[in-house]
């Protein structure tokens, strides 16, 4: 949870002098990564590619050698619908994994890499917070090992090859009005959403409408995170549909010979990145698709490798269980053969009160009526997770303003739904503060009650898959779409893509397409205004409502506070 959200109401603990996340991270005594990998994971130094003293990539050859080893247990951390009050999903992922080690289990975690867009925009980083962080925090939140830069470069190489093919005769007959491949950059820049490229005369090519998405929305990022190995990565890249001919025939990246050089650019990046928590727990941070515009999970390669190295692996999916959680189950687990053993749903009493109608400035006051109303949002997410056959545990991040009556209301409300809710203090206390959550997770895992089932079968028509998600997960009375959208879905099916899963792109702030509608609304309509084919990633994106694949900066961006102090240390980064 962002330090700015919690410092004012932090529990009175051994850390009663609250520090910012970056101050805590900079004071950490990290262990050399080669030493930690050998001791905690049994990985010898020759299988690691160090990036300084505290970051390393695990070699793909070593990962191949793990084939045949038994898998550990997989725990998904998801959350209620996000609010400005903060929930603390990544912080819980870190704290829970530390806590599993604290109670005697061998555990590690898998997270996504942060995008620079949110870091300099409004959301913040993705390294956890307080005393439940992964480090080195500044490196992770900024350039890290260069993976996202490599993904952006590979994406833009394909864009350059595409325009170059058209310039030198267009042998494949691409229709410049039907180019499907935009450009990307890892920054929020609304000015680049819609542009005209190739202006300036004959030497610069043929002018056409173009635009930029943020790198984490790129299909290359989605492919990178779903690829099982280097060969799978190359094959998927070759299947990317870059545009169409005048008679609507798809043209793929392999046809303009883009997949080979793109794979070369991504070869080193594909190896998972190993870092550590403040308590020395090993952590893979690899890949970073957003869940509101992509599938919102770290790389398959990192997750499957971690499962070979530890008894318990904790991972997260972006935003709420309706968005990232659904995609984790229906896309990542379906494609990678993963079977989660438990889910942890994260909430705060503050956020639940916001879902019950309380304004942010009034959250410190006890309000049982609003809390009870806001519990409907948590109940909806519990029901959604259970629809996938997964047993959830509820982790409530504690704030000092939470009253005993409010805590009792949440616990009793969850008990009525047949799930356990536990208060957690990992932000302030590290592993000790989440030990009770860890014990509850182990109990569910050992019970073997979670049995993954998907929301829809592969052979369901694409539009019916969209309708199923909107009705079952978002509780809409139905989906809606213009004839052009339905025709496009029918065309995808005619091209052989009908069995692909669907990736819903919509606001993360509501079960509806309106970000201002809190709680657990029913009987609304989810309008699909556009569909996009991600042939290499093997899913179809349904763009619902007003959602931007290139975000803009807020009036006061986080960048305003970020600087380098006289001592050379970064300041203002969370």
C-alpha positions as CSV (number, residue, x, y, z in Angstrom):
1,X,0.0,0.0,0.0
2,X,1.4,3.4,-0.8
3,X,3.2,5.0,2.2
4,X,1.4,8.2,1.6
5,X,-1.9,6.4,2.2
6,X,-0.9,4.7,5.5
7,X,1.6,6.9,7.3
8,X,-1.0,9.1,8.9
9,X,-2.9,6.2,10.4
10,X,-0.1,3.7,10.8
11,X,-0.4,1.2,13.8
12,X,1.6,2.0,16.9
13,X,4.2,-0.7,16.7
14,X,8.0,-1.1,16.9
15,X,8.1,1.1,13.8
16,X,6.1,3.9,15.4
17,X,8.3,6.5,13.6
18,X,6.9,6.0,10.1
19,X,9.3,6.3,7.2
20,X,8.5,6.5,3.5
21,X,8.8,3.4,1.4
22,X,12.0,4.6,-0.2
23,X,13.6,5.5,3.1
24,X,12.9,2.0,4.4
25,X,14.2,0.4,1.2
26,X,17.4,2.5,1.2
27,X,18.1,1.5,4.8
28,X,17.9,-2.2,4.0
29,X,20.9,-4.5,4.3
30,X,20.6,-6.6,1.2
31,X,22.4,-9.9,0.7
32,X,24.5,-10.4,-2.4
33,X,22.1,-12.1,-4.9
34,X,24.5,-14.9,-5.8
35,X,24.8,-15.8,-2.1
36,X,21.1,-15.7,-1.6
37,X,20.3,-17.7,-4.7
38,X,22.7,-20.5,-3.6
39,X,21.5,-20.7,0.0
40,X,17.7,-20.2,-0.5
41,X,17.1,-21.7,-3.9
42,X,20.1,-24.0,-4.5
43,X,21.0,-22.1,-7.7
44,X,24.8,-22.1,-8.3
45,X,26.5,-18.8,-9.4
46,X,27.3,-20.1,-12.9
47,X,23.5,-20.3,-13.6
48,X,23.0,-16.6,-12.9
49,X,23.7,-13.5,-14.9
50,X,24.3,-10.7,-12.3
51,X,23.1,-7.2,-12.8
52,X,25.2,-5.6,-10.1
53,X,25.3,-7.1,-6.6
54,X,21.6,-7.5,-5.9
55,X,19.8,-8.4,-9.2
56,X,20.4,-11.4,-11.4
57,X,18.8,-13.3,-14.3
58,X,18.4,-17.0,-14.0
59,X,19.7,-18.7,-17.2
60,X,17.2,-20.4,-19.5
61,X,19.5,-23.5,-19.7
62,X,19.2,-23.9,-15.9
63,X,15.5,-23.5,-16.1
64,X,15.3,-26.3,-18.7
65,X,17.2,-28.6,-16.3
66,X,14.4,-28.3,-13.8
67,X,12.0,-30.1,-16.0
68,X,10.6,-33.2,-14.2
69,X,10.9,-31.7,-10.7
70,X,7.6,-31.7,-8.7
71,X,5.7,-28.4,-8.5
72,X,5.1,-26.5,-5.3
73,X,1.7,-25.0,-4.3
74,X,0.5,-21.8,-6.0
75,X,-1.3,-19.0,-4.2
76,X,-2.9,-16.1,-6.0
77,X,-3.2,-12.7,-4.4
78,X,-6.0,-10.5,-5.7
79,X,-8.2,-7.8,-4.3
80,X,-11.5,-5.9,-4.1
81,X,-12.2,-3.2,-6.6
82,X,-9.4,-0.6,-6.2
83,X,-10.1,2.8,-4.5
84,X,-8.1,5.9,-3.7
85,X,-8.0,4.7,-0.1
86,X,-5.6,1.9,-1.1
87,X,-5.8,-1.8,-0.6
88,X,-2.2,-3.1,-0.6
89,X,-2.2,-6.1,-2.9
90,X,1.5,-6.1,-3.8
91,X,2.4,-5.3,-0.1
92,X,0.3,-8.3,0.9
93,X,2.0,-10.6,-1.7
94,X,5.4,-9.7,-0.2
95,X,4.3,-9.9,3.4
96,X,2.5,-13.2,2.9
97,X,5.5,-14.8,1.3
98,X,7.8,-13.5,4.0
99,X,5.3,-14.9,6.6
100,X,5.2,-18.3,4.9
101,X,8.9,-18.5,5.4
102,X,8.5,-17.2,8.9
103,X,6.2,-20.1,9.9
104,X,8.7,-22.6,8.4
105,X,7.7,-23.1,4.8
106,X,10.0,-22.7,1.8
107,X,8.4,-19.9,-0.3
108,X,9.1,-17.3,-2.9
109,X,7.0,-14.7,-4.8
110,X,6.5,-13.7,-8.4
111,X,5.5,-10.1,-9.3
112,X,5.2,-8.0,-12.4
113,X,7.8,-5.4,-13.4
114,X,6.6,-1.8,-12.8
115,X,6.0,0.4,-15.8
116,X,7.5,3.9,-15.8
117,X,4.1,5.3,-16.8
118,X,2.5,4.8,-13.3
119,X,5.8,5.6,-11.5
120,X,5.9,9.1,-12.9
121,X,2.1,9.4,-13.2
122,X,-0.3,8.6,-10.3
123,X,-0.5,5.0,-9.3
124,X,3.0,4.5,-8.0
125,X,5.4,1.6,-8.2
126,X,5.0,-2.1,-7.8
127,X,7.6,-3.1,-5.2
128,X,5.3,-3.3,-2.1
129,X,5.5,-0.9,0.8
130,X,6.6,-0.3,4.4
131,X,8.3,-3.4,5.8
132,X,6.9,-5.7,3.1
133,X,9.0,-4.6,0.0
134,X,11.2,-6.1,-2.6
135,X,14.5,-4.5,-3.1
136,X,16.5,-2.7,-4.6
137,X,13.3,-0.7,-4.8
138,X,14.6,2.2,-6.9
139,X,16.1,-0.1,-9.5
140,X,12.9,-2.2,-9.7
141,X,10.7,0.8,-10.2
142,X,12.9,2.5,-12.7
143,X,15.0,0.8,-15.4
144,X,15.6,-2.5,-13.6
145,X,17.3,-5.0,-16.0
146,X,16.0,-3.3,-19.1
147,X,13.2,-5.9,-19.9
148,X,10.5,-3.4,-20.6
149,X,12.9,-1.3,-22.8
150,X,13.7,-4.5,-24.8
151,X,10.0,-5.2,-25.2
152,X,9.3,-1.7,-26.5
153,X,12.3,-1.9,-28.9
154,X,11.2,-5.2,-30.3
155,X,7.6,-3.9,-30.8
156,X,8.9,-0.8,-32.5
157,X,11.3,-2.8,-34.7
158,X,8.3,-4.6,-36.1
159,X,6.5,-1.3,-36.7
160,X,9.6,0.0,-38.6
161,X,9.8,-3.2,-40.6
162,X,6.2,-2.9,-41.5
163,X,6.4,0.6,-42.8
164,X,9.7,-0.3,-44.6
165,X,7.9,-3.2,-46.3
166,X,5.3,-0.8,-47.6
167,X,7.9,1.8,-48.7
168,X,9.9,-0.8,-50.8
169,X,7.0,-2.0,-52.9
170,X,4.5,-3.6,-50.5
171,X,4.8,-7.1,-52.0
172,X,2.3,-8.5,-49.5
173,X,-0.4,-5.9,-50.5
174,X,-1.0,-4.4,-47.1
175,X,-3.8,-1.9,-47.0
176,X,-2.5,1.2,-45.3
177,X,-6.0,1.9,-44.0
178,X,-6.0,-1.5,-42.2
179,X,-2.6,-1.5,-40.3
180,X,-3.2,-3.1,-36.9
181,X,0.3,-2.5,-35.4
182,X,0.8,0.8,-33.6
183,X,4.0,2.0,-31.8
184,X,4.7,1.9,-28.1
185,X,6.7,3.7,-25.4
186,X,6.9,3.1,-21.6
187,X,5.5,6.5,-20.5
188,X,2.2,8.2,-20.1
189,X,1.9,10.6,-23.1
190,X,-1.6,11.5,-24.3
191,X,-0.2,13.6,-27.1
192,X,0.9,10.4,-28.9
193,X,-2.4,8.5,-28.7
194,X,-3.4,9.5,-32.3
195,X,-0.8,10.8,-34.8
196,X,-0.1,10.9,-38.5
197,X,3.2,9.3,-39.5
198,X,5.5,9.5,-42.5
199,X,4.9,13.2,-43.2
200,X,7.6,15.2,-45.0
201,X,7.6,13.9,-48.6
202,X,8.2,10.8,-50.7
203,X,11.5,10.0,-49.0
204,X,9.6,9.4,-45.7
205,X,7.1,6.9,-46.9
206,X,3.3,6.9,-47.2
207,X,1.5,9.1,-44.7
208,X,-1.1,7.3,-42.6
209,X,-2.9,7.5,-39.3
210,X,-0.9,5.9,-36.5
211,X,-0.5,6.1,-32.7
212,X,1.2,5.0,-29.6
213,X,0.2,2.7,-26.8
214,X,2.0,2.3,-23.5
215,X,4.6,-0.6,-23.7
216,X,2.8,-2.7,-21.1
217,X,-0.3,-2.8,-23.5
218,X,1.8,-4.2,-26.3
219,X,1.0,-7.7,-27.6
220,X,4.8,-8.3,-27.4
221,X,4.5,-7.9,-23.6
222,X,1.5,-10.3,-23.5
223,X,3.5,-12.8,-25.7
224,X,6.6,-12.4,-23.5
225,X,4.6,-13.2,-20.4
226,X,2.8,-16.2,-21.9
227,X,5.8,-17.8,-23.7
228,X,7.0,-21.1,-22.2
229,X,10.5,-20.9,-23.7
230,X,12.5,-19.2,-26.4
231,X,11.1,-21.3,-29.2
232,X,7.6,-20.6,-28.0
233,X,8.4,-16.9,-27.9
234,X,9.6,-16.9,-31.5
235,X,6.6,-18.9,-32.8
236,X,4.2,-16.5,-31.0
237,X,5.9,-13.4,-32.4
238,X,5.7,-14.8,-35.9
239,X,1.9,-15.1,-35.5
240,X,1.3,-11.4,-34.7
241,X,-1.2,-9.9,-37.2
242,X,0.3,-6.6,-38.3
243,X,-2.4,-5.6,-40.7
244,X,-4.7,-6.7,-43.5
245,X,-4.8,-6.6,-47.3
246,X,-7.6,-4.9,-49.3
247,X,-9.5,-8.2,-49.4
248,X,-9.1,-8.6,-45.5
249,X,-6.4,-11.2,-45.6
250,X,-4.3,-11.0,-42.4
251,X,-0.6,-10.3,-42.8
252,X,1.7,-11.7,-40.0
253,X,5.0,-10.6,-38.5
254,X,6.6,-13.8,-39.8
255,X,5.7,-12.8,-43.4
256,X,7.8,-9.6,-43.1
257,X,10.5,-11.5,-41.3
258,X,10.1,-9.7,-38.0
259,X,10.0,-12.6,-35.6
260,X,13.7,-13.5,-35.8
261,X,15.2,-10.1,-35.0
262,X,12.5,-9.5,-32.4
263,X,13.5,-12.7,-30.6
264,X,17.1,-11.6,-30.7
265,X,16.2,-8.4,-28.9
266,X,14.2,-10.4,-26.3
267,X,16.5,-13.3,-25.8
268,X,18.3,-12.0,-22.7
269,X,15.1,-10.3,-21.3
270,X,13.2,-13.7,-21.3
271,X,15.3,-15.0,-18.4
272,X,13.5,-14.2,-15.1
273,X,14.8,-11.5,-12.8
274,X,15.8,-12.6,-9.2
275,X,15.8,-10.1,-6.4
276,X,14.8,-10.3,-2.7
277,X,12.5,-8.9,-0.1
278,X,13.6,-6.9,2.9
279,X,13.7,-10.1,4.9
280,X,15.7,-12.0,2.3
281,X,12.9,-14.0,0.6
282,X,13.7,-14.7,-3.0
283,X,11.5,-13.0,-5.6
284,X,11.1,-13.2,-9.3
285,X,10.0,-9.9,-10.9
286,X,9.4,-10.5,-14.6
287,X,7.0,-9.1,-17.2
288,X,4.4,-6.4,-16.6
289,X,1.2,-6.3,-18.6
290,X,-1.6,-4.1,-17.1
291,X,-4.8,-5.9,-16.1
292,X,-7.1,-3.1,-17.3
293,X,-5.8,-3.3,-20.9
294,X,-4.0,-6.7,-21.0
295,X,-3.9,-9.9,-18.9
296,X,-2.2,-8.5,-15.8
297,X,0.1,-11.3,-14.7
298,X,3.8,-11.8,-14.4
299,X,5.5,-14.2,-16.8
300,X,4.6,-17.8,-17.1
301,X,8.3,-18.7,-17.2
302,X,8.9,-17.0,-13.8
303,X,5.9,-18.7,-12.2
304,X,6.6,-22.2,-13.5
305,X,10.3,-21.9,-12.6
306,X,9.4,-20.7,-9.0
307,X,7.1,-23.7,-8.6
308,X,10.1,-26.0,-9.3
309,X,12.3,-24.2,-6.7
310,X,9.9,-23.8,-3.7
311,X,7.1,-25.5,-1.9
312,X,4.9,-22.4,-1.9
313,X,4.8,-19.7,-4.6
314,X,2.8,-16.5,-4.1
315,X,1.9,-14.4,-7.2
316,X,-0.6,-11.6,-7.9
317,X,-2.9,-10.5,-10.6
318,X,-3.5,-6.8,-11.4
319,X,-6.3,-4.8,-9.8
320,X,-9.5,-6.6,-8.5
321,X,-10.4,-10.3,-8.8
322,X,-13.0,-9.4,-11.4
323,X,-10.3,-8.0,-13.8
324,X,-6.8,-9.5,-13.1
325,X,-8.1,-12.5,-11.2
326,X,-10.5,-13.6,-14.0
327,X,-7.7,-13.2,-16.6
328,X,-5.2,-15.1,-14.4
329,X,-7.6,-18.1,-14.3
330,X,-9.1,-17.9,-17.8
331,X,-6.0,-16.9,-19.7
332,X,-2.8,-17.6,-17.8
333,X,-3.8,-20.8,-16.1
334,X,-5.6,-22.1,-19.2
335,X,-2.6,-21.5,-21.4
336,X,0.1,-22.6,-18.9
337,X,-1.6,-25.5,-17.2
338,X,-1.4,-23.8,-13.8
339,X,-3.7,-24.9,-10.9
340,X,-3.9,-22.5,-7.9
341,X,-4.3,-24.0,-4.5
342,X,-5.7,-20.9,-2.7
343,X,-6.6,-17.3,-3.4
344,X,-6.0,-14.3,-1.0
345,X,-8.4,-11.4,-1.4
346,X,-7.0,-8.1,-0.1
347,X,-9.1,-5.3,1.3
348,X,-9.0,-2.4,3.8
349,X,-11.8,-1.2,6.0
350,X,-11.1,2.2,4.6
351,X,-11.6,1.0,1.0
352,X,-14.8,-0.9,1.9
353,X,-16.2,2.3,3.5
354,X,-15.5,4.1,0.2
355,X,-17.5,1.5,-1.6
356,X,-20.2,2.2,0.9
357,X,-20.3,5.9,-0.1
358,X,-17.8,7.5,2.3
359,X,-15.6,10.3,0.9
360,X,-11.8,9.9,1.3
361,X,-11.5,12.8,3.8
362,X,-14.1,11.1,6.1
363,X,-12.6,7.6,6.2
364,X,-11.1,7.9,9.7
365,X,-14.5,8.2,11.4
366,X,-16.3,4.9,12.3
367,X,-19.2,4.3,9.9
368,X,-20.7,0.8,10.3
369,X,-23.6,1.6,8.0
370,X,-21.3,2.5,5.1
371,X,-18.9,-0.4,5.9
372,X,-21.8,-2.9,5.7
373,X,-22.9,-1.4,2.4
374,X,-19.3,-1.6,1.1
375,X,-19.0,-5.2,2.1
376,X,-21.1,-6.0,-1.0
377,X,-18.0,-5.4,-3.1
378,X,-15.9,-7.8,-1.1
379,X,-18.8,-10.4,-1.2
380,X,-19.0,-10.1,-5.0
381,X,-15.2,-10.8,-5.4
382,X,-15.5,-13.8,-3.0
383,X,-18.3,-15.2,-5.1
384,X,-16.3,-14.6,-8.3
385,X,-13.2,-16.4,-7.0
386,X,-15.4,-19.3,-5.8
387,X,-16.9,-19.6,-9.3
388,X,-13.4,-20.8,-10.5
389,X,-13.4,-23.5,-7.8
390,X,-10.8,-21.7,-5.7
391,X,-11.1,-21.3,-1.9
392,X,-10.3,-17.7,-0.8
393,X,-8.9,-16.2,2.4
394,X,-9.5,-12.6,3.2
395,X,-6.6,-10.4,4.3
396,X,-7.6,-7.0,5.7
397,X,-4.7,-4.5,5.9
398,X,-5.0,-2.9,9.3
399,X,-5.0,0.8,9.8
400,X,-4.9,2.4,13.3
401,X,-8.2,4.1,12.6
402,X,-10.0,0.8,12.2
403,X,-12.3,0.3,15.2
404,X,-13.1,-3.0,17.0
405,X,-16.7,-2.7,15.8
406,X,-15.6,-2.3,12.2
407,X,-13.2,-5.2,12.4
408,X,-16.0,-7.4,13.9
409,X,-18.4,-6.4,11.2
410,X,-16.0,-7.5,8.4
411,X,-15.1,-10.8,10.1
412,X,-18.7,-11.7,10.8
413,X,-19.7,-10.7,7.3
414,X,-17.1,-13.0,5.8
415,X,-17.9,-15.8,8.2
416,X,-21.5,-15.7,6.9
417,X,-20.1,-16.2,3.4
418,X,-18.1,-19.2,4.6
419,X,-14.7,-17.6,4.4
420,X,-12.2,-16.5,7.0
421,X,-11.1,-12.8,7.3
422,X,-7.9,-12.0,9.1
423,X,-6.3,-8.7,10.1
424,X,-2.7,-8.2,8.8
425,X,0.0,-5.8,9.9
426,X,2.8,-6.7,7.5
427,X,3.2,-3.1,6.2
428,X,4.4,-2.1,9.7
429,X,5.7,-5.4,11.1
430,X,6.9,-7.5,8.1
431,X,6.4,-11.2,8.2
432,X,5.3,-11.4,11.8
433,X,2.3,-9.2,10.9
434,X,1.0,-11.6,8.3
435,X,1.7,-14.9,10.1
436,X,-2.0,-15.6,10.8
437,X,-2.8,-15.1,7.1
438,X,0.0,-17.5,6.2
439,X,-1.3,-20.1,8.5
440,X,-4.8,-19.8,7.1
441,X,-3.4,-20.2,3.6
442,X,-1.5,-23.3,4.5
443,X,-4.6,-24.8,6.0
444,X,-6.6,-24.3,2.8
445,X,-3.7,-25.5,0.6
446,X,-3.3,-28.7,2.7
447,X,-7.0,-29.3,2.6
448,X,-6.8,-29.7,-1.2
449,X,-10.3,-28.2,-1.6
450,X,-9.4,-25.8,-4.5
451,X,-10.2,-27.4,-7.9
452,X,-9.7,-24.9,-10.7
453,X,-12.5,-24.7,-13.3
454,X,-12.7,-22.2,-16.1
455,X,-15.6,-19.8,-16.7
456,X,-16.2,-20.8,-20.3
457,X,-15.1,-23.6,-22.6
458,X,-12.7,-23.1,-25.5
459,X,-15.3,-23.9,-28.1
460,X,-17.9,-21.3,-27.0
461,X,-18.3,-18.5,-29.7
462,X,-16.3,-15.4,-28.9
463,X,-19.2,-13.1,-28.4
464,X,-20.8,-15.6,-26.0
465,X,-17.5,-15.7,-24.0
466,X,-17.7,-11.9,-23.7
467,X,-21.3,-12.2,-22.6
468,X,-20.5,-14.9,-20.1
469,X,-17.8,-12.8,-18.4
470,X,-20.0,-9.7,-18.3
471,X,-22.9,-11.5,-16.8
472,X,-21.0,-13.9,-14.4
473,X,-18.2,-11.7,-13.2
474,X,-19.5,-8.1,-13.7
475,X,-23.1,-9.0,-13.0
476,X,-24.3,-7.1,-16.0
477,X,-27.6,-8.0,-17.5
478,X,-25.8,-8.4,-20.8
479,X,-23.1,-7.2,-23.1
480,X,-23.8,-5.0,-26.1
481,X,-21.9,-4.3,-29.3
482,X,-22.5,-2.7,-32.7
483,X,-22.9,-4.9,-35.7
484,X,-19.4,-4.0,-36.8
485,X,-17.9,-5.4,-33.6
486,X,-19.9,-8.6,-34.0
487,X,-18.9,-8.9,-37.6
488,X,-15.3,-8.5,-36.6
489,X,-15.6,-11.3,-34.0
490,X,-17.2,-13.5,-36.7
491,X,-14.3,-12.7,-39.0
492,X,-11.8,-13.7,-36.3
493,X,-13.7,-17.0,-36.0
494,X,-13.6,-17.5,-39.7
495,X,-9.8,-17.0,-39.6
496,X,-9.5,-19.8,-37.1
497,X,-9.3,-17.8,-33.8
498,X,-12.7,-18.8,-32.4
499,X,-11.3,-21.0,-29.6
500,X,-9.1,-18.2,-28.1
501,X,-10.0,-16.8,-24.6
502,X,-11.2,-13.3,-24.2
503,X,-9.3,-10.4,-22.5
504,X,-11.6,-7.7,-21.2
505,X,-10.1,-4.2,-21.4
506,X,-12.1,-1.9,-19.1
507,X,-11.9,0.4,-16.1
508,X,-10.5,-1.2,-13.0
509,X,-12.5,1.1,-10.7
510,X,-15.9,-0.5,-11.1
511,X,-17.9,-3.6,-12.1
512,X,-19.4,-1.3,-14.7
513,X,-17.8,0.7,-17.4
514,X,-18.2,3.9,-15.3
515,X,-15.2,4.4,-13.0
516,X,-17.4,6.3,-10.6
517,X,-19.8,3.5,-9.8
518,X,-18.7,1.9,-6.6
519,X,-20.0,-1.0,-4.6
520,X,-21.5,-4.1,-6.3
521,X,-23.9,-2.8,-9.0
522,X,-26.2,-5.2,-10.9
523,X,-28.1,-5.2,-14.2
524,X,-26.0,-2.7,-16.0
525,X,-24.8,-3.2,-19.6
526,X,-21.2,-3.6,-20.7
527,X,-20.7,-2.1,-24.1
528,X,-18.0,-3.5,-26.3
529,X,-16.9,-0.7,-28.5
530,X,-13.9,-2.5,-30.2
531,X,-12.3,-5.9,-30.5
532,X,-8.6,-6.6,-31.2
533,X,-6.9,-9.8,-32.2
534,X,-3.8,-10.8,-30.3
535,X,-3.0,-13.8,-32.4
536,X,0.5,-14.3,-31.0
537,X,-0.6,-14.0,-27.4
538,X,-3.6,-16.1,-28.3
539,X,-6.5,-14.1,-27.0
540,X,-9.0,-11.6,-28.3
541,X,-9.2,-8.2,-26.6
542,X,-12.6,-6.7,-26.0
543,X,-12.4,-3.0,-25.3
544,X,-15.3,-1.9,-23.2
545,X,-16.3,1.6,-22.4
546,X,-13.8,4.5,-22.2
547,X,-10.4,2.8,-21.6
548,X,-7.1,4.2,-22.8
549,X,-4.2,2.1,-24.0
550,X,-2.0,5.2,-23.7
551,X,-2.7,6.9,-20.4
552,X,-2.1,10.5,-19.7
553,X,-0.4,12.3,-16.8
554,X,-2.6,13.8,-14.0
555,X,-2.6,17.5,-13.2
556,X,0.1,16.9,-10.6
557,X,2.1,13.9,-11.7
558,X,4.2,11.9,-9.3
559,X,7.2,13.0,-11.3
560,X,6.9,16.5,-9.7
561,X,8.2,15.0,-6.4
562,X,11.0,12.8,-7.8
563,X,14.6,14.1,-7.7
564,X,18.1,13.2,-6.8
565,X,19.5,14.7,-3.6
566,X,22.9,16.2,-2.9
567,X,24.1,12.8,-1.7
568,X,23.2,11.2,-5.0
569,X,20.2,9.3,-3.6
570,X,16.8,9.4,-5.3
571,X,14.1,11.1,-3.3
572,X,10.3,11.3,-3.7
573,X,9.9,7.9,-5.3
574,X,7.0,6.8,-3.0
